[in-house]
């Protein structure tokens, strides 16, 4: 491994340690654990099937079931029969759960301030690099596939000549730049493997 890669890995490790420590502090304040916090904030934004939640968090169905049961006992979520599939269950937040989720910080204040302090082009470049790293991990089956631009059939990287907005989203029919890349988009529609591979290659090759 080259020196640059080692430094990048060290930086990511330190950020991960800071993030985990903060997750436990926030979870403790709300009498939950970090996984329960993540589940609650996600379903408060949009009800999800249990199998989708398990895939999104990269945990087993059994672990997810334990978290959902704990949230249910606290009156924060409820299970509903999925109208599109009677065998499936959709998890949604209750009014109390939604209220609690709205009070949870989406990120540590120090992290938000540090990112906000970067120049706009640096934030966009960082998001582009993180998107490529995440996609590489997905291709290696190390982490679950998420609803990100690189795996969406609507994403067209570097199809416009404007360097500030070179990409295109067919869903909204609009051009955008690296700062508009999404890692979790509600309008995501899964691309074929060939489309996803093409997207990653084009985003990697053109900077």
N, C-alpha and C positions, 0 to 999 in steps of 0.2 A: 504494500500500500504506500502511495506517495505521501509526502509531507502535507500537501494541501488537503488531501482526503482525511488524514488523521486529525488535522485541526478542525475541519468541518464536523467530523464525528464527535470530537470533544465538545464543540459548541452545542451540538444537538443534544448530547447527553446532559449538559448543564441546564439547558432549557427544559428538558424533560423532567429533571429532578425538581426544578422550581415549580413546574406545572403540577406535578403529582402532589407536592407538599401543599400547594394552594388548594387543590381539589379537596384534600382531606380537611383543611381548615373550613372551607365553605360548606362541605357536607356536614361537618360537625355542628356548624351554626344552625343548620336546618334539620338536624336530627335524622340525617340520611347518610348513606355511604356514597362514594363517587359514582358508582354505576347507577344507583337509584336516581341521583341527580341528573345524569345524562339521559336516562330513559324519560324522566318526567319532563325535562325541557324539550325533548324531541316531540313527544306526543302532545305537549301543550301547544306546540306550533302546528302540528298536523297529526291526526290519528293515524296509527300505523298497525299493520298486521304484525303479530308476534314474530313470525319467521323473518320478516323484513328487518325488524329491530335486532334480532340475533345476528343477522348477517352484517348489519351496519356497524355493530359494536364488536364484531369478531368474537362473540362468546357463544357458549352452547345454549341450546334451548332450555336445559335444566337450570343453568345459571340465570338466564333471563326470567324464567318462570318464578324463581325465588325472589328476584327483584320486583317483579310485577305484583306478586302476592303480598310483599311487604308494603308496597305503595297502596295496594287495594285495602289492606287492613287499616292504613292511616287515612283512608278516604280521599286519596289524591288521584287515583285512576280507577277506571272501570273497564270491564271487558264487554264488548258488544259483538253480537253475531254479524259477520261480514255480509252485507246485502248481496255481494257478487259471488259468495261462496259460503254456503251454509255450514260447511265443516270448519271454516277458519274463524278466528276471533280477531277483532280489531281492538287495539288498546287506545283509549282516549282519556284525556285529563278531565277531572271533575272541575267544578268551579273553584273549589279550594285548591286543587292542584295547579290550575292555571294561575291563580293569584300568587301561589308560592313560587312558581316558575318565573313569573315576571319580576320577582324580587331577587332572584339569583343573578349574580354577575356573569356575563358571558365570557369574561376573561379577567385575569388579575389587572388591577388598575395600573400597576407598574409596567406590565407587558403592553397594555394599550398605549401608554404614554411613550414607551420606547419605540414602538412601531410608528406611532403618529409623528415622532421626531425625525423619521427618515424622510428624505426627499421623495417626491412622488414617483420619480423614475426608479428609485431604489426599491420602493415598496412593490412596484409592478414587476421589476426584475426578480425580486425575492419570491413573489407569488408564482411567477413562471417556473423558476427553478424547483420550488416545492412541488408544483403540479407534476413536473417531470419525474422527480424522485418518487412521489407517491405512485405514479403510474408504473414505474419500473418495479416497485415492490408488489403492486397488484399483478403484474405480468409474471412475477416469480412466485405468485400465490402465497406471498408472505403476509399480506393483509387483504381484507375484503375489498371488492370493487365497490366504489362509491359513485354517487350521482354527480360526476364531475364532467367538465367540458370535454376532456380528452376521451371519454368513453360515451359521448353523446352523438347521436346521428345528425344533430342539427349543427354541430361545430365544424367550421371551416377555417383552419388556421392559415394566416398569411395569404389571403386571396385579394386583399386590397393594397393599393400602392401607398396609401397614407401610413407613414411609419408610426404615427400616434394611435391609429386604429386599423391595424392590418387584418384583424380576424373578423369573422362573420358568424352570427347566430341566425339560422334559418327560422327558428321558432318565433323570434320577435322581428326578424328581417332587419337586423341592425348590425352595423360595424362596431367593433370595440377593441381596446388595447389589452395588453397583458394585465393591467390592473383590474380588468373586468372578468378575468378567468374565475370560474366557479368550481369549488370543491364539493359542494352539496347543493344542487339546484332542484327545486320542486318540479320544474318542467322537463327534467332529464328524460330522454328516451334512449334506451341502450343501442349503441352502434354495433355493427357486426365486428368480428375480430379484425377483419381486413380494414374496415373504416377506422377503428381505434388505432391500429398499427400505423396507418397512413397519417392520422392526426398527430401521433407522437413523433413520427419521423419528421414531419414538416415543422412542428413546433421546435424540435431539437435542432434542426438544420439551419433554420433562418432566425437570426437574432437582430 
